[in-house]
Amino acid sequence: MSVEGTVGQMAPVMAFALVGALGVGSQWLAWRLRMPAIVLMLLAGIIVGPVLGVFDPSRDIGALLSPMIAIAVAIILFEGGLTLERHSLSDAAKGVRRLVFVGAPMGWITSAAALHYAAGLSWETSAVFGGIMIVTGPTVIAPLLRQARLSKRPANLLQWEAILNDPIGALAAVLAFEVVVVARTASDGGAATFEFITGIGIATALGLLAGWGVSKSFKRAWVPEYMKVPVIFTVLLTVFALADTVLHESGLLTVTIMGIWIANAKLPSYVELRRFKEHATVLLVSGVFILLAANLDFAALGRLDWHAGLFVVAVILIARPVAVFTSLAFTDVPWRERILVAFTGPRGVVLVAVAGLFGERLAQIGVEDGAVVAPLAFVLVATSVVLHGFTLAPFARFLGLTGGERPGVIIAGGSRWATALAEALKKADVRALITDPNHIHLRHARAAGVPTFTGDILSEAAEDRLEWVGYQTIIAATDNDAYNTLVATDLGPEFGRDRVYQVQREKSDSSRHALPNSLGGKPFGPEKTMRDLEAMMREGWLFRVTRLTEEFTADHWREKRPDAVLIARVSASADIRFIRRDDQIKGAPDVQIISMLPPGSLESEASKVRPNLPGDLPA
């Protein structure tokens, strides 16, 4: 039951603070609970909005609401364009082209048919709304992909499709609406067509010009480093506003093209720019979803009937799969990936925002069912967000298209010690990959059957060929301290600072050689240098994996092996934590301890007729 009306108008500053707190708080809570963040954001907005009436965006923010959402969506699409580097497509390029050039028109047709036959809308409204439904929602796809940890190709297919089809869907709605206006008012169809084509041409030219100009100025050092982000934001807002002035919603095309151009311009500061945009996008996605849910009108939803449910089912189970299967037919995309993409079509903010706008415009020119467009769009968004939020990860695991439930470890450096550690991790049911630019350094790993990658872990080849989602931890363990620091620093933001380790540096205790906390990774395990670890291997130290039980606890293990060097603790779910020198072991049944034993320790146990401790796994 809504209590709307019992709460006075909220000050705009307090409203902005509430949106930020609810959005970021929902994302943090979702991370802690391992739940879909989109679902919690939607729920939080509905509770403070129509349920409690504490926050009403239309009342508390007023006329700024619509331009705020428009600018936020523009920045989100621009950031999405920044992620679309050509080399990241690799083997998904053909599938992406099909999803854009074949899938978008097919999606328009099938969605319009679902709207007409399932929802009972007129063909005029169905054509306009069907164009908007081409959009699969980059605001939703990005958080879902982060949570589901999909394999590279299906993730690329979904991400590229969502970002590229987003402006296409908005422009399709514009085209359909212009046709409806011409048919209703008997105006000049040629003039409307000229206006549409001119608008698209100007939007495309602005996007290309802005992307080229920004890239050129950055390469020529015409913009100082500290002004690059402000310059990008200013150019972004300017070209978005100019394009939208010429043709409504064409600004989305402009900012997407601008982002793609910059992404492929090979800028030296591109990584820093993209990370900053990612942080901004997290805030914007959170805020927009809170605003969307809080602005929901229960009265409008109450006017819907059973046709709305039939429409949602038809879109998810018929319209979307037909469009995807048709577009991916006769491609080399495996059938499992086709199934995943076909039944993954969450809609997001752009759909609701554009649908609400065109619904009002259709009603103004006399199309009666235009008023139903906005509530139908919200029902589709809410259903698809909740459905895919809870089912994408398990569905992808069922199809074998995730990085696996047990994330692995990447070891940079092909030493004998690294090979022995990788073998120990394998016995603990944790997969490991060793990388090294030198093919010869990996010979021990290849002989032991350990997966390897020959090349620089920071190279574009590694980014393209490695299934990063299958790994959660990085250990920088080469014999080059400077390179180890570079690896740990560069990959820290991707994996999380608490998941990137670095072997002890030579001379690290000297204040002259000390590095700031922002550089490098966490100290690895026993805090020994690479030289020390290799010396231990030459002396005969061995890795051992011990499984704890209720009878054989961590205290028992430490009592039996006082000279062992602790390396890692692996939980029953294969979550691995590397143990520092002074850390205490938190033992529990089925926890496995990886350690290094001094030479002769196993022979000493054998002389006592105890070749293995109770929980030891055979070497």
C-alpha positions in Angstrom: 0.0 0.0 0.0 1.4 3.4 -1.0 1.8 6.1 1.5 2.4 8.7 -1.2 1.2 12.1 -0.2 2.0 11.7 3.4 5.6 12.9 2.9 6.5 16.4 2.0 8.7 17.4 -0.9 12.4 16.5 -0.5 15.1 19.1 -1.1 16.9 18.5 -4.4 20.3 18.1 -2.7 18.9 15.5 -0.3 17.2 13.8 -3.3 20.5 13.5 -5.1 22.2 12.2 -1.9 19.5 9.6 -1.5 19.8 8.4 -5.0 23.6 8.0 -4.6 23.3 6.3 -1.3 20.7 3.8 -2.5 22.4 3.1 -5.8 25.9 2.5 -4.5 24.6 0.9 -1.3 22.6 -1.6 -3.4 25.6 -2.5 -5.5 27.7 -3.0 -2.3 25.1 -5.1 -0.7 24.7 -7.2 -3.8 28.4 -7.8 -3.9 28.3 -8.9 -0.2 25.3 -11.2 -0.7 26.4 -12.3 -4.2 23.1 -11.2 -5.7 22.3 -9.4 -8.9 22.9 -5.7 -8.2 20.3 -4.6 -10.8 17.5 -6.4 -8.8 18.4 -4.8 -5.5 18.6 -1.3 -7.2 15.2 -1.8 -8.7 13.8 -3.0 -5.4 15.3 -0.1 -3.5 13.8 2.5 -5.9 10.4 0.9 -5.7 10.4 0.9 -1.9 11.4 4.5 -1.4 9.3 5.6 -4.3 5.8 4.3 -5.0 5.6 2.1 -1.9 6.7 4.5 0.9 6.3 7.8 -1.0 9.5 9.1 0.5 11.1 10.0 -2.8 9.2 11.0 -6.0 11.7 12.1 -8.8 9.1 14.0 -10.7 8.2 16.0 -7.6 11.6 16.3 -5.9 13.8 16.9 -8.9 11.2 18.2 -11.3 12.2 19.4 -14.8 15.8 18.3 -14.4 14.8 14.6 -14.3 14.5 14.1 -18.0 17.7 15.8 -19.0 19.6 14.1 -16.2 18.5 10.7 -17.4 19.3 11.6 -21.0 22.8 12.8 -20.1 23.4 9.8 -17.9 22.4 7.4 -20.7 24.7 9.3 -23.2 27.7 8.9 -20.9 26.9 5.2 -20.3 26.7 4.6 -24.1 30.0 6.5 -24.6 31.7 4.4 -21.9 30.3 1.4 -23.6 31.8 2.5 -26.9 35.1 2.9 -25.2 35.1 -0.8 -24.5 34.6 -1.8 -28.1 38.1 -2.3 -29.4 38.4 -4.1 -32.7 40.9 -6.6 -31.5 38.6 -7.6 -28.7 36.1 -9.0 -31.2 38.5 -11.7 -32.5 36.3 -14.7 -33.4 33.0 -13.0 -32.4 33.2 -10.4 -35.2 30.9 -12.2 -37.6 28.4 -12.9 -34.9 28.3 -9.3 -33.9 27.8 -8.1 -37.5 24.9 -10.5 -37.9 23.3 -9.4 -34.6 23.5 -5.8 -35.7 22.6 -6.0 -39.4 20.3 -8.9 -39.3 19.3 -9.2 -35.7 18.2 -5.6 -35.3 15.7 -5.6 -38.2 14.5 -9.1 -37.2 14.1 -7.9 -33.6 12.1 -5.0 -34.8 9.7 -7.2 -36.8 9.3 -9.9 -34.1 8.9 -7.4 -31.3 6.2 -5.4 -33.3 4.4 -8.7 -33.9 4.5 -9.6 -30.2 3.1 -6.1 -29.3 0.3 -6.4 -31.8 -0.8 -10.0 -31.3 0.1 -10.5 -27.7 -0.4 -7.1 -26.1 -3.2 -6.1 -28.5 -1.7 -2.8 -29.5 -2.3 -1.1 -32.9 0.2 -1.5 -35.7 1.2 2.1 -35.4 2.1 1.8 -31.7 3.6 -1.6 -32.3 5.9 -0.3 -35.0 7.2 2.6 -32.8 7.6 0.5 -29.6 9.0 -2.5 -31.6 11.8 -0.3 -32.8 12.8 0.7 -29.3 12.7 -3.0 -28.2 15.8 -3.7 -30.4 17.7 -2.3 -27.5 18.9 -5.0 -25.1 20.3 -2.5 -22.5 24.0 -1.8 -21.9 23.0 -0.5 -18.5 21.9 -4.0 -17.6 24.3 -6.1 -19.6 27.5 -4.8 -18.0 26.5 -5.6 -14.4 25.2 -9.0 -15.4 28.3 -9.9 -17.3 30.4 -8.9 -14.3 28.4 -11.1 -12.0 28.0 -14.1 -14.4 31.7 -14.3 -15.4 30.8 -15.5 -18.9 33.3 -16.9 -21.4 34.9 -14.4 -23.8 32.9 -14.9 -27.0 29.3 -15.0 -25.6 30.3 -12.0 -23.4 31.6 -10.1 -26.4 28.5 -11.0 -28.4 26.1 -9.7 -25.7 28.2 -6.6 -25.0 28.7 -5.4 -28.6 25.1 -6.1 -29.5 23.8 -4.1 -26.5 26.0 -1.1 -27.2 25.7 -1.0 -31.0 22.0 -1.7 -31.2 21.1 0.9 -28.5 21.3 3.9 -30.7 19.9 1.9 -33.6 16.8 1.0 -31.6 16.2 4.7 -30.7 16.6 5.7 -34.3 14.3 3.0 -35.5 11.6 4.4 -33.1 12.2 7.9 -34.5 11.8 6.5 -38.1 8.6 4.7 -37.2 7.2 7.7 -35.4 7.9 9.9 -38.4 6.0 7.5 -40.6 3.0 7.5 -38.2 3.0 11.3 -38.1 3.0 11.5 -41.9 0.2 9.0 -42.2 -1.9 10.7 -39.5 -1.4 14.3 -40.6 -1.0 13.8 -44.3 2.1 15.9 -44.3 5.0 15.7 -46.8 6.6 12.3 -46.4 9.6 13.4 -48.5 10.4 16.2 -46.1 10.2 13.9 -43.1 12.5 11.4 -44.8 15.0 14.1 -45.7 14.9 15.4 -42.0 15.5 11.8 -40.7 18.4 11.1 -43.1 20.0 14.5 -42.5 19.8 14.0 -38.8 21.5 10.6 -38.9 24.2 12.0 -41.2 24.9 14.9 -38.9 24.9 12.7 -35.8 27.4 10.3 -37.5 29.6 13.2 -38.7 29.7 14.7 -35.3 30.6 11.5 -33.7 33.5 10.8 -36.1 34.7 14.4 -35.9 34.6 14.5 -32.1 36.4 11.1 -31.8 39.1 12.2 -34.3 39.5 15.6 -32.7 39.9 14.3 -29.2 42.3 11.5 -30.3 44.4 13.9 -32.4 44.6 16.5 -29.6 45.6 13.9 -27.0 48.3 12.4 -29.3 49.8 15.8 -30.1 49.8 16.7 -26.4 47.6 19.7 -27.0 45.7 18.8 -23.8 47.5 18.4 -20.5 47.0 15.1 -18.6 44.9 16.6 -15.8 42.4 18.1 -18.3 41.8 15.0 -20.5 38.8 13.8 -18.6 37.1 17.2 -18.4 37.8 17.8 -22.1 36.2 14.5 -23.0 33.1 15.2 -20.9 32.7 18.6 -22.4 33.0 17.4 -26.0 30.7 14.5 -25.2 27.9 16.7 -23.8 28.4 19.3 -26.6 28.1 16.8 -29.6 25.2 15.0 -27.8 23.2 18.2 -27.4 24.0 19.3 -31.0 22.9 16.0 -32.5 19.7 15.8 -30.4 18.8 19.3 -31.5 18.8 18.3 -35.1 17.1 14.9 -34.6 15.8 13.7 -31.3 17.6 10.6 -29.9 20.3 10.8 -32.6 22.8 12.0 -29.9 23.0 8.4 -28.7 24.5 7.4 -32.1 26.9 10.3 -31.9 28.4 9.5 -28.5 28.6 5.7 -29.3 30.6 6.5 -32.5 32.8 8.9 -30.6 33.6 6.3 -27.9 34.4 3.6 -30.5 36.7 5.9 -32.4 38.7 6.8 -29.2 38.8 3.2 -28.1 40.6 2.2 -31.4 42.9 5.3 -31.6 45.7 3.6 -29.5 45.9 6.5 -27.1 48.7 6.1 -24.5 46.3 7.2 -21.7 43.4 5.1 -22.9 43.4 2.6 -20.0 43.2 5.4 -17.4 40.4 7.1 -19.3 38.4 3.9 -19.6 38.8 3.1 -15.9 37.6 6.6 -14.9 34.5 6.2 -17.2 33.8 2.8 -15.7 33.7 4.3 -12.2 31.4 7.1 -13.5 29.2 4.5 -15.2 28.8 2.5 -12.0 27.4 5.7 -10.3 25.3 6.6 -13.3 23.7 3.1 -13.7 23.0 3.1 -10.0 21.4 6.5 -10.1 19.3 6.0 -13.2 17.9 2.7 -12.0 16.9 4.2 -8.7 15.2 7.1 -10.5 13.5 4.8 -12.9 12.0 2.6 -10.1 11.1 5.5 -7.8 9.3 7.3 -10.6 7.0 4.2 -11.3 3.3 5.0 -11.4 1.3 2.1 -9.9 -1.9 3.6 -11.3 -0.6 3.2 -14.8 0.5 -0.3 -14.2 -3.0 -1.0 -12.8 -4.5 -0.3 -16.2 -2.6 -3.3 -17.7 -4.3 -6.7 -18.0 -3.3 -10.3 -18.8 -2.2 -9.2 -22.2 0.9 -7.6 -20.6 2.0 -10.9 -19.2 1.4 -12.6 -22.5 3.5 -9.9 -24.2 6.5 -10.4 -21.9 6.4 -14.2 -22.4 6.2 -13.7 -26.2 9.2 -11.4 -26.2 11.4 -13.5 -24.0 10.5 -16.9 -25.5 9.6 -16.1 -29.1 10.6 -12.7 -30.4 14.1 -12.6 -29.0 15.1 -16.2 -29.8 13.7 -16.0 -33.4 15.7 -12.8 -34.1 19.0 -14.3 -32.6 18.7 -17.7 -34.2 18.0 -16.1 -37.6 20.9 -13.7 -37.4 23.4 -16.3 -36.2 22.3 -19.0 -38.6 25.2 -20.4 -40.8 27.9 -18.8 -38.6 30.6 -20.6 -36.7 29.1 -19.6 -33.3 28.5 -22.8 -31.3 24.9 -23.8 -30.6 25.4 -23.4 -26.9 26.5 -19.8 -27.3 23.5 -19.2 -29.7 21.1 -20.5 -27.0 22.6 -18.4 -24.3 22.5 -15.2 -26.4 19.0 -16.0 -27.7 17.5 -16.3 -24.2 19.5 -13.4 -22.7 17.8 -10.1 -23.7 17.5 -7.9 -20.6 16.1 -4.4 -21.3 17.2 -1.3 -19.4 17.0 2.4 -18.9 17.1 3.5 -22.5 14.0 1.4 -23.3 11.9 2.9 -20.5 13.2 6.5 -21.2 12.6 6.4 -25.0 9.4 4.4 -24.7 7.9 6.9 -22.3 8.8 9.8 -24.6 7.3 8.3 -27.7 4.3 6.9 -25.8 3.4 10.5 -24.9 4.0 11.7 -28.4 1.8 9.0 -29.9 -1.0 9.9 -27.5 -0.7 13.6 -28.4 -1.3 12.9 -32.2 -4.3 10.8 -31.4 -3.0 7.2 -31.1 -5.1 6.0 -28.2 -3.0 3.1 -27.0 0.2 5.2 -26.9 -0.4 5.8 -23.2 0.1 2.0 -22.6 3.7 2.1 -24.0 5.4 3.4 -20.8 3.9 0.9 -18.3 4.4 -2.0 -20.7 8.1 -0.9 -21.1 8.5 -0.9 -17.3 6.9 -4.4 -16.9 9.3 -5.8 -19.6 12.4 -4.1 -18.0 11.5 -5.3 -14.5 10.7 -8.8 -15.6 13.8 -9.2 -17.8 16.1 -7.7 -15.1 14.9 -10.0 -12.4 14.7 -13.0 -14.6 18.2 -12.7 -16.2 19.7 -11.3 -12.9 19.0 -14.6 -11.2 19.2 -17.1 -14.1 22.1 -15.9 -16.3 24.9 -17.2 -14.2 23.4 -20.7 -13.5 22.2 -21.0 -17.1 25.6 -20.1 -18.4 27.2 -22.7 -16.0 24.7 -25.3 -17.2 25.8 -24.6 -20.8 29.5 -24.7 -19.8 30.0 -21.0 -20.8 31.5 -19.6 -17.7 34.9 -19.3 -16.2 33.9 -22.1 -13.8 32.7 -22.0 -10.2 36.3 -22.5 -9.0 38.3 -19.5 -10.2 42.0 -20.2 -10.8 45.4 -18.6 -10.4 47.7 -17.0 -13.0 51.4 -17.1 -12.2 53.6 -14.7 -14.2 57.0 -16.3 -14.5 58.0 -19.8 -15.7 60.4 -20.9 -13.0 60.7 -24.4 -11.5 59.2 -23.0 -8.3 56.2 -21.7 -10.2 55.7 -25.1 -11.9 55.8 -26.8 -8.5 53.3 -24.4 -7.1 51.0 -24.9 -10.0 51.2 -28.7 -9.5 50.3 -28.2 -5.8 47.4 -26.0 -6.7 46.1 -28.6 -9.2 46.1 -31.2 -6.4 44.1 -28.8 -4.3 41.6 -28.6 -7.2 42.6 -25.1 -8.1 43.5 -24.6 -11.7 46.7 -22.6 -12.5 48.2 -21.0 -15.6 51.8 -20.0 -16.0 52.8 -17.2 -18.4 56.2 -16.2 -19.6 57.5 -14.4 -22.7 60.3 -17.0 -23.0 59.2 -20.3 -24.5 62.2 -22.1 -22.9 61.2 -21.0 -19.4 58.0 -22.9 -19.7 59.5 -26.3 -20.6 59.1 -27.6 -17.0 55.5 -26.5 -16.9 54.7 -28.1 -20.2 56.4 -31.3 -19.2 54.3 -31.4 -16.0 51.1 -30.8 -17.9 50.5 -27.3 -16.5 48.6 -24.9 -18.8 50.9 -22.2 -20.2 50.8 -19.0 -22.2 53.9 -17.9 -24.1 53.9 -14.2 -24.2 53.7 -11.1 -22.1 50.7 -11.2 -19.7 50.1 -7.4 -20.3 50.0 -7.8 -24.1 47.0 -7.5 -26.3 47.5 -11.1 -27.3 47.0 -12.2 -23.7 43.9 -10.0 -23.5 42.5 -11.7 -26.6 43.5 -15.3 -26.0 43.2 -15.8 -22.2 39.9 -16.6 -20.6 40.4 -14.1 -17.8 37.0 -14.8 -16.2 38.4 -18.2 -15.2 41.0 -16.7 -13.0 40.7 -14.6 -9.8 44.2 -14.3 -8.5 47.5 -13.1 -10.0 51.0 -13.9 -8.7 53.8 -11.8 -10.2 56.8 -14.1 -9.7 59.4 -13.4 -12.4 63.1 -12.7 -11.6 62.6 -9.1 -12.6 61.3 -7.0 -9.7 60.4 -4.0 -11.9 58.3 -6.2 -14.2 56.6 -7.8 -11.2 55.7 -4.4 -9.9 54.4 -3.4 -13.4 52.2 -6.5 -13.7 50.8 -6.1 -10.2 50.1 -2.4 -10.6 48.5 -2.8 -14.1 46.3 -5.8 -13.2 45.4 -4.6 -9.7 42.3 -2.6 -10.8 41.0 -5.6 -12.9 41.4 -8.3 -10.3 41.2 -6.3 -7.1 44.2 -5.2 -5.0 43.6 -8.0 -2.5 43.9 -10.6 -5.3 47.2 -9.5 -6.9 50.4 -10.8 -5.2 54.1 -10.1 -5.8 57.1 -12.0 -4.6 59.4 -10.1 -2.2 61.6 -7.6 -4.0 65.3 -7.4 -3.6 66.4 -4.6 -1.3 62.8 -3.8 -0.5 63.7 -3.1 3.1 65.8 -0.1 2.0 64.1 3.3 2.2 65.9 4.3 -1.0 64.2 1.4 -2.9 60.8 1.5 -1.1 57.8 2.0 -3.4 54.6 3.9 -2.6 51.6 1.8 -1.6 49.9 2.6 -5.0 52.5 0.5 -6.8 53.0 -3.3 -6.8 50.9 -6.0 -5.2 50.4 -7.7 -1.9 53.5 -9.4 -0.4 53.3 -13.1 -1.5 53.2 -15.9 1.1 56.5 -16.4 3.0 57.8 -13.0 1.8 60.9 -14.4 0.2 62.5 -13.1 -3.0 62.5 -15.1 -6.2 66.1 -15.9 -5.6 65.3 -17.3 -2.2 62.4 -19.4 -3.5 64.5 -20.9 -6.3 67.3 -21.6 -3.8 64.8 -23.6 -1.7 63.9 -25.7 -4.7 67.6 -26.5 -5.4 68.0 -27.5 -1.8 65.2 -30.0 -2.1 62.2 -28.3 -0.6 58.9 -29.8 -1.7 55.3 -28.6 -2.0 52.7 -30.5 0.0 48.9 -30.3 0.1 47.2 -31.3 3.4 43.5 -31.7 3.9 42.3 -30.8 7.4 39.6 -32.9 9.0 37.7 -32.8 12.3 40.2 -35.1 13.8 43.3 -33.6 12.2 43.1 -29.8 12.8 45.3 -26.9 11.9 46.9 -27.1 15.4 47.8 -30.8 14.8 49.3 -29.9 11.4 51.5 -27.2 12.9 52.6 -29.4 15.7 53.7 -32.2 13.3 55.4 -29.8 10.9 57.0 -26.9 12.7 59.5 -26.3 10.0 57.0 -26.1 7.1 56.6 -22.8 5.2 52.9 -21.9 4.8 51.9 -20.9 1.2 48.1 -20.9 0.9 44.8 -21.9 2.4 42.2 -23.4 0.0 38.6 -23.5 1.3 36.0 -26.2 0.5 34.7 -23.9 -2.3 38.2 -23.6 -3.8 38.6 -20.0 -2.6 42.3 -19.5 -2.2 44.1 -17.2 0.1 47.9 -16.9 0.2 49.2 -16.8 3.7 51.7 -14.3 4.9 54.5 -15.1 7.3 52.7 -14.1 10.5 49.2 -15.0 9.5 47.3 -17.6 11.6 45.6 -20.6 9.8 41.9 -20.6 10.1 41.3 -24.3 9.9 38.0 -26.1 9.2 37.1 -29.6 7.8 37.8 -29.9 4.1 40.2 -26.9 4.2 43.4 -27.6 2.4 46.8 -26.2 3.3 49.6 -25.8 0.7 53.0 -25.6 2.2 56.7 -26.1 1.4 58.5 -28.8 3.4 62.3 -28.8 4.0 64.4 -31.6 2.5 64.3 -34.8 4.5 61.0 -34.2 6.3 59.1 -36.8 4.4 61.9 -39.4 4.9 61.8 -38.6 8.6 58.0 -39.3 8.7 58.5 -42.5 6.7 61.1 -43.7 9.3 58.3 -43.5 11.8 56.1 -45.7 9.6 54.0 -42.6 8.8 54.6 -41.8 5.1 51.7 -39.3 5.1 50.0 -37.3 7.7 46.2 -38.0 8.1 45.1 -35.3 5.7 48.0 -35.4 3.2 47.4 -35.8 -0.5 50.0 -38.0 -2.2 52.7 -36.0 -4.0 
